[in-house]
Amino acid sequence: MSKYLITGGCGFLGSNIAARLIRSGLPVVTFDNMSRVGAHENLKWLRELGLKEHVHGDLRQFDDVASVVRAHQPDAVFHLAGQVAMTTSLQRPRLDFETNALGTLNLLEAVRESVPQAAFLFSSTNKVYGDLTHHRHEETETRYVMPEFPGGLPETLPLEFQSPYGCSKGAADQYVLDYARMFGLNTVVFRHSSMYGGRQFATYDQGWIGWFCGQSLLQAQGRGEPFTVSGNGKQVRDVLHADDMADLYISAAALASTCRGQAFNIGGGVENSLSIIELLRFLESELSTKLRWVQMPPRASDQRFFVADITRARSALGWSPKIDWRSGVRKMLGWVRDNGCRL
Ligand SMILES: NC(=O)c1ccc[n+]([C@@H]2O[C@H](COP(=O)([O-])OP(=O)(O)OC[C@H]3O[C@@H](n4cnc5c(N)ncnc54)[C@H](O)[C@@H]3O)[C@@H](O)[C@H]2O)c1
């Protein structure tokens, strides 16, 4: 029976995958420094589900990382811990670098030393392709469109690291791929678009679907002030529900040795592309309320459009998303309603 180590196991993605494994009776170790809002709630929830092994440690400390890998000898490592907000990376570039770039190198070295045969799956980001402004964008009433890419953006796009977050995740992404080339590790990179779902304690800085669900619920309950939208709200992402993301990691772990050294663009695909304005209109109709918001300048280096071409993931991993965005956002609204909205 495989043993799984999940860094960032008390975060949004990590706790969803951990829960799925625990429910299947598989052994899981979570590793987290508990810095994220909601990490303690997620750990409590995982323990109630049956999590037995949690290690409080910091990716930035090689000894923490090496000792968890050495002690638990995982067959699969899901590397999801990280500094996740673009805004924080601009305020604290050193923290961002040490967590994402150095932290990933620490983990790769620990795996190379103790379990070089393990599957190693890394959550990278579509931000490694930069802000894509040199491509043609068109505007409709509710969204941006990139007419050159009707099927989404492929992995063959040139890399262009922008912002400290883009640089630190991009460096990690390249190290992970290179450890397959240079050291024969079974490493695979997933370049994610936006994800959402239960256990995402969204903040203003990260987790836009959850955050807008929370703000909209507060307004529907007569408690919220107008919220802010950065840019004109026509920014598009192909959103992926956490259940589909958990399927991806668990099924891909068994294929890591055949897919090693490859990067995959991952998202909900063209059918699940969604702009902020379209999300807000959907929430207005679900909550029977007229939402009030204030437009702000665009965030630095924010892509106006990113929809992943998921052809490579479909054919190499046999994976495709199953949850359409409307039913997923309804589920998310329910989760935010039950777990409280943060202002
Ligand atoms: N959620 C998304 O939409 C999205 C999109 C693109 C990429 N990603 C990537 O996926 C990964 C997981 O994202 P998430 O949404 O679950 O984020 P999250 O913030 O919910 O989870 C990250 C976890 O890492 C932990 N952590 C942070 N710094 C650490 C450190 N130094 N040592 C140990 N643990 C540390 C945090 O406490 C948190 O529990 C991240 O690497 C992120 O960059 C996420």
PDBQT file of the ligand as one rigid body, heavy atoms in Angstrom, charges set to zero:
ROOT
HETATM    1  N1  LIG A 401      -5.546  27.550  -5.274  1.00  0.00    +0.000 N 
HETATM    2  C1  LIG A 401      -5.284  27.897  -6.514  1.00  0.00    +0.000 C 
HETATM    3  O1  LIG A 401      -6.169  28.375  -7.241  1.00  0.00    +0.000 OA
HETATM    4  C2  LIG A 401      -3.876  27.705  -7.069  1.00  0.00    +0.000 A 
HETATM    5  C3  LIG A 401      -3.613  28.128  -8.375  1.00  0.00    +0.000 A 
HETATM    6  C4  LIG A 401      -2.325  27.965  -8.889  1.00  0.00    +0.000 A 
HETATM    7  C5  LIG A 401      -1.343  27.349  -8.126  1.00  0.00    +0.000 A 
HETATM    8  N2  LIG A 401      -1.630  26.948  -6.861  1.00  0.00    +0.000 N 
HETATM    9  C6  LIG A 401      -0.562  26.344  -6.064  1.00  0.00    +0.000 C 
HETATM   10  O2  LIG A 401      -1.051  25.209  -5.379  1.00  0.00    +0.000 OA
HETATM   11  C7  LIG A 401      -0.427  25.092  -4.098  1.00  0.00    +0.000 C 
HETATM   12  C8  LIG A 401      -1.490  24.925  -3.034  1.00  0.00    +0.000 C 
HETATM   13  O3  LIG A 401      -2.373  26.037  -3.093  1.00  0.00    +0.000 OA
HETATM   14  P1  LIG A 401      -3.544  26.197  -2.042  1.00  0.00    +0.000 P 
HETATM   15  O4  LIG A 401      -4.607  26.984  -2.713  1.00  0.00    +0.000 OA
HETATM   16  O5  LIG A 401      -3.865  24.889  -1.424  1.00  0.00    +0.000 OA
HETATM   17  O6  LIG A 401      -2.828  27.133  -0.983  1.00  0.00    +0.000 OA
HETATM   18  P2  LIG A 401      -2.985  27.177   0.614  1.00  0.00    +0.000 P 
HETATM   19  O7  LIG A 401      -2.406  28.469   1.065  1.00  0.00    +0.000 OA
HETATM   20  O8  LIG A 401      -4.382  26.880   1.008  1.00  0.00    +0.000 OA
HETATM   21  O9  LIG A 401      -2.048  25.975   1.076  1.00  0.00    +0.000 OA
HETATM   22  C9  LIG A 401      -0.651  26.095   1.184  1.00  0.00    +0.000 C 
HETATM   23  C10 LIG A 401      -0.236  25.501   2.519  1.00  0.00    +0.000 C 
HETATM   24  O10 LIG A 401       1.190  25.638   2.625  1.00  0.00    +0.000 OA
HETATM   25  C11 LIG A 401       1.492  25.962   3.978  1.00  0.00    +0.000 C 
HETATM   26  N3  LIG A 401       2.798  26.634   3.995  1.00  0.00    +0.000 N 
HETATM   27  C12 LIG A 401       3.099  27.891   3.603  1.00  0.00    +0.000 A 
HETATM   28  N4  LIG A 401       4.395  28.150   3.795  1.00  0.00    +0.000 NA
HETATM   29  C13 LIG A 401       4.955  27.020   4.303  1.00  0.00    +0.000 A 
HETATM   30  C14 LIG A 401       6.258  26.650   4.714  1.00  0.00    +0.000 A 
HETATM   31  N5  LIG A 401       7.276  27.525   4.648  1.00  0.00    +0.000 N 
HETATM   32  N6  LIG A 401       6.449  25.421   5.194  1.00  0.00    +0.000 NA
HETATM   33  C15 LIG A 401       5.433  24.530   5.296  1.00  0.00    +0.000 A 
HETATM   34  N7  LIG A 401       4.158  24.812   4.938  1.00  0.00    +0.000 NA
HETATM   35  C16 LIG A 401       3.937  26.045   4.438  1.00  0.00    +0.000 A 
HETATM   36  C17 LIG A 401       0.361  26.860   4.448  1.00  0.00    +0.000 C 
HETATM   37  O11 LIG A 401       0.201  26.878   5.842  1.00  0.00    +0.000 OA
HETATM   38  C18 LIG A 401      -0.843  26.215   3.741  1.00  0.00    +0.000 C 
HETATM   39  O12 LIG A 401      -1.502  25.288   4.563  1.00  0.00    +0.000 OA
HETATM   40  C19 LIG A 401       0.432  26.337  -3.921  1.00  0.00    +0.000 C 
HETATM   41  O13 LIG A 401       1.766  25.995  -4.142  1.00  0.00    +0.000 OA
HETATM   42  C20 LIG A 401      -0.072  27.289  -4.987  1.00  0.00    +0.000 C 
HETATM   43  O14 LIG A 401       0.955  28.140  -5.473  1.00  0.00    +0.000 OA
HETATM   44  C21 LIG A 401      -2.862  27.114  -6.321  1.00  0.00    +0.000 A 
ENDROOT
TORSDOF 0
